[in-house]
Amino acid sequence: MTAVGRQVRRYPFPMQRTEVSPMYATLRRSEPVSRVRLPYGEPAWLVTRYRDVRTVLSDPRFSRAVAQGLDQPRMRVENMNDGIMGMDPPDHTRLRRLAMKAFTARRVEKMRVTVGRITTELLDAMVAGGQPADLVRHFARPLPVTVICGLLGVPLEDYPRFTRWTEAFTNDESASTGVLATVGREMDAYFAELVAQRRRRPTDDLLGALVRARDDGDKLTETELIDLAGAGLLTAGTETVSCGLPSFVYTLLRHPQALATLRAEPELMPSAVEELLRFVPINTAAMFARYALQDVELSGVTVRAGEPVLPSLAAANRDPDVFADPDRLDLTRATNPHVTFGYGPHLCIGAQLARLELQVALRALLDRFPRLDSTDDLEWKFGVIVRGPATLPITW
């Protein structure tokens, strides 16, 4: 079966806060490889079954590099270079290996104390400001930005501009013409200056290590270095937490039994975070299309060479062939191979750090605020990459 005669649906599907569109379940049952069109770019195949999603994410017959320069399916009017997310091995492997030196399990675990200190400072300031307080503005957004900027070695006084840049890259603002290019130029110029400073005065932070890799071993081009530090690490290192954390709090408050269980058994926090990552959709839609390098069959459908495919992580995470009772939030779920951080070569570099931040932040919130609650005066955002509460007023 091919694309001929197939209905092409508008995508992304309508969304309601933390809910997964029921269209995914319908397609997973009856049309697991379907035709969709995003706001910009050419039509694509959308895959919704877990095994097909993992195939598209990991099989070398699918390419991200081929998408660069094509009219790839996208949420933004601009079709820009995707940096490390737009590479295939061996170039992708080379850059990823360098970046991963900062995100080994041992290095990340050593950051638990630092993340805990930042968490406490932010909560202290939030409490001092009185209630209700906006969890997004005062906690969920500054936490990951502060952590990743500390890793990179960014001056404290520059944190506000990083917040503005990451929001522009991922939210609705970047869907409009010209905004993304302007923000990209600003961030590139900023990191180019930081790189020049590291050459004059070497440092031991992550950016200093990347500069040494560029200058001593010629393992990075100048453009790769700036892209990796900026959009690659800064943006990717903040959005899962800044959008996921308030979404998780919102979800727990609407599942009081699950919240009570987690309060009574705080040792469940690691598995609870994994289940929340599976259950709560953070991405607005399937994106970063992979192009087939040859004809590939997925669930009985032939994807022709040169056709783009969009793997839906949210749909895969609710596949009943993999997750028992997938539409139920089960914080004790023992086996949870969710694909929220991706799968294969492009598995999120900062996944372990994001997990640690979410565990520490949620534990601190529940410990400190035994009567944590939210008002109904929240706003929701559905950006070009991520979705979650734009504001989440809380009381305690």
Buried (B, 14 or more C-beta within 10 A) or exposed (E): EEBEEBEEBEBBBEBEBBEBBEBBBEBBEEBBBBBBBBBBBBBBBBBBBBBBBBBBBBBEBBBBBBBBEBEBBBBBBBBBEBBBBBBBEEBBEBBBEBBEEBBEEEBBEEBEEBBBEBBEEBBEEBBEEEEBBBBBBBBBBBBBBBBBBBBBBBEEEEBEEBBBBBBBBBBBBBBEEEBBEEBBEBBBEBBBEBBEBBEEEEBEBBBBBBBBBBBEEEBBEEEBBBBBBBBBBBBBBBBBBBBBBBBBBBBBBEBEEBBEBBBEEEEBBEBBBBBBBBBBBBBBBBBBBBBBBEEBEBBEBBBEEEBBBBBBBBBBBBBEEBBEEBEEBBBEBEEBEBBBBBBBBBEBBBBBBBBBBBBBBBBBBBEBBEEBEBEEEBEBBBBBBBBBBBBBBBEB
